[in-house]
Amino acid sequence: MSLRIEPLRTLDELRSAERLQSAVLGERSRCVEHVPALITIAEAGGLVLGAWGGPSQDLLIGLLVDHLAQFGDYRARLTSQLLVSPSFRGQGAALALRLEERRHCLKDGARERVDVIFWWSDPLRSDALHVSLNRLGAIGTKHAADAVGPLQDHLNAGLPTDRLRVEWWVDAPRTHGAIGGQFQSPVRSIGLDRMQVVNRSRSREDGTRSPAGVSMTELGNYVLVEIPIDLDLLRERAPDDALHWRLQNREVYDVLFGQGFTMVGLIHEGRRSFQLLERVDRGTVLGRGTEASR
């Protein structure tokens, strides 16, 4: 699909951004950022990017909203919204928005050169994590239980809002390697025999999977954490199982991040999704230009 990615500046464009958020999240969602807020964000050095698609590239199908921030000695951006219309998911809009976001962070003469971008990601959404970890070279560094409180919108209703903190260091060797297609599959570069699966699941008749317990003894350096391959389908077909996944994996993340693990990839095997976590510090993993350099 052909896309046009550019900042949203006019009132009509910003109203389109407001409508897109309401359509994806729900009219009453408290996460919708309205036109006055979007104008303030842009004026304060933030970024409001739109992805235009459709036959004439005149339909707003994706939105990214960044706030300017500080992280220690580094300039940072905080992403408050990245969403794509359900009809256009899986067609590259999220990746294109992120790459344009990075270009703005690094371009010569930028108002604020930015080192790192942070966002909260639902740790059970495999599609978003594939883009973040595998295609962009971001890493997961922290988990927060019920991070933003109860939300009743289309993406969150029925589950506590647990979140994974994702860090994208936009000029790191790892990022260059991921964007340049230099990553080997972890299955090849590490080997499944060196990876320890810490949670179990069982197949359901409807094609989804149910969580079936955790085993976290004698952890090695490479750990796999299974997550649903399609969270929204699971929420629709088996909401109790979706909640069980959330609560079970919450305990897993607390242990792993507490022991110095970093989330570095997502693996799809046998129609199942597994997060790969490695016992490694931030600097080491960011300094790798390819996954083969372990």
N, C-alpha and C positions, 0 to 999 in steps of 0.2 A: 504494500500500500504506500502511495506517495504521501508524504507529510510535509507540512510547512510549520516550522517551530520558530516562534519569535515572541518578544515581550508584548504583553497586553498593556496598552496605554490609554486608549480612548474609553469614554464612558460606555459606549455600546459594547466594546470588547470585554470590559470588566463586568458588565451586566450579564454577558454570555457566560463568564466564569462563575458568577453567582448562580445562574440557572443550572449549569452543569453540576455544581456541587449539590444543589438541592435534588437533582434528578438521581445522582448516584447514592447520596447519603440519606435522602428523605427531607421533605419540606421542613420538618421540625427539628432536624439535627442541630445540636448546639455546636457542632464542629464547622458549620458553614461560615466562611469568611466573606462578609458582605462588602459591597463596593467601597464604602468609606474606609474600612480596614485595609482593603487592598491598595487603595491610593496612599494611605499612610505608610504601609510597608514599603512601597516603591520609593516614596519620597525620602524615607529614612535609610536608603541604601540597600534595601532588600531587592528581591527579584520576583516578578510575576510572569511566568512563561505559559504560553498556550500552544497546544498541538492542534493544528487544523487539518482535517481530512475530508473525506467525501470526494465525489467526482470532480468538483471544482475547488477543492481545498478551502471551502467556505463554511465548514461545520466544525465548531470547537468540540474536539473529542477527548482532550486531555488537558490537565492543569497541574502546574508546579508552583508552589509559593514558598519562598525563602525569606527568613529574617536574618539580618546581620547580627553577629554575636562575637564574643571573645572566648577563647578556650586556653587558659594559661597565657603563654606568650604568643599564641597563634591566633590569626584571624580565622573566623569560622562563619559558617552559615547553618541555620537550623531550618530544616524543612518541616513546615506545618501541614502542607497538603501535597500529595501526589496522587492523583486519581485519574482514571481513564473510564470513559463510558463503557458499560458492560458489552455493548455490541461490537466494540473495537478492541477488546483485550486480546493479548497474544499476537498482535500485529506490529509490535515494535514501538508503540508510542511512548511507553514508560522509559525505555532505553534511550530513545531519541531526546526526550526531555532532559534526562540526566546528562547526556553528553553535551547538550547545549548549555546546561547549567555549569558544567565544568569549563567549557570554553569561556564563559563570562568570568569565571573565577580567575582564569589564567591569562586572559588576553592583555596585551600591552596597553598601557594607559587606562586600565580599569580603575574605577573610582576606589575600590578596595580589593586588592589582591587577596585571595582567600586560600588558606592551606587545607582546610578540612571541612567537610559537610557532615552534619549529624541528622539522623532521623530516627523516629520510633517505628518499628515494624512489628506486626503481629507475628510471633514466633511460630505460629501454626500455618502460615500462608506460604506454601512451597513455591508458587509462581513468582511472587514478589522477591523471595529470598534467592531464587535462581538468578534473577536479574542483578540483584545487589551483590551477591557473593561471587558468582561465576562470570558474569558478563562485565561487571564494573570493577571487581577487585576490592570491594568494601569488606569490612570485617565486623563481626558481632562481638561486643565486649562486655555487655552488662544486661541483666534481666531485671525487670521490675514487675511485681504482681499488682494487678488492678491499677495500672499506672495513672490513668486519667479518670477513674471512677466509672460508674455504670453509663453506658451509651445504648440508646434504643434505636439507632439508625440501621440502615439496611445491611451494613457490613459487620456490625458488632452486637446486635440484639441477641440476648440469651447467654452471652459469655462475659466473664470478667475481662477487663481490658488489659491483660498482661501484654507487656511490650519488651522487645529486644532493642537495645541501643545499637544502631549501625553507625560505623565511622567510615567515611570515604575520604582518604587522604589523596587529594586530586593529582598530586605530582609525584607520588611514591612509585618506586620500581614495580611493586605489585600491581598498581593501577595501570601503568603503561603496559605491563605484560598481559593483563586481562583484556584491555581494550584492543591491543594489537593482535589478539588471538594466539598468544604464545603459551597459554596454559595447557598442559596435558590434563587429562582426566585424573583425579586423585586415585581412581582404581588402578590406573597404569603406573603413576609415579610413586605411589605408596604401596598399593596392594591391599586387597580386601583382607588378607590373612593377618595384617597388622592392625586392623580396625576392630574395635570391641563394641558390639551393639549392647546398649545398656537398658533398653526398654523393649518389651515384647508386644506383639499385636496378633490378632486373629481375624480371619476373613469373615465377612458377613455375606448373607445370600444376595444382598442388593449391590454387592461390589465394593462397598466401603469396608473399612477395617476398624476393629474395636481395640482399645488399649488393653493389655493383659499382664501388666506388672513390670517391675523394674528390678534390675540386678546391677549394683554398682560397687562390687568388691574388687580389690586389686586392679585399679584402673591403670591402663597403660598410657601412652602418649597420644594415641589416636582413638577417638570415641565417636560412634555413630548414634544419633538420637533420631528415632523415627517420628515423623509427623504425618498428618493426613495429606494425601496427594491432592485433595480438593476440599478445602474447609467448608465452602459454601454448600456443596453437595451433602457433606456430612451433617451440617447444621439443619438442612432440610429433611434428610431421611432419618437421622438418628441424633436428635439434639442432646439426649442424655450422654451418648458416646462423645460428642463434641466437648461437652463439659468435662467428662472424665479425662479426655486427652489434655485439656487445659490444666487441670489440677495435678495430674500425674507428672506432666512435663515441667510444671512449675518447680516441683521438688528436685527434678533432675538438673535443671539449670542452676538452681541455688547451689547445689553441690559442685557442679563443674566450674562455674565462674568463680566460686569461692576457692577452688584449687588451682586457679591460674590458667584455665583453658580459654581459648579464643575460638570463635566460630569462623571457619575459613572456607567453607564450601557447602554445596548441596549436591547430593548424588541421587539419581533416579535409577533404581534397579528393580526389575520384575514388577513394574507398575506400582512401585512403592517409593516414598521419598525419605531420605535420611540426611540430616544435618551432620557435617563433619566438623568436629571440634578437636583442636590440637593443644597440647600443653606447651605453650610458646608465648613469649612476650610480644608486645605490640611492635617494637622496633625490628625484631627478627623477621616476623612475617611480612611486614611492610617492605622490607629490604629485598625481598625475593622478586626477581623479574619474571620468573617462570615457576610453575609448580614442580618442575623436575629438579629444581635446585635445592631440594631438601637434604 
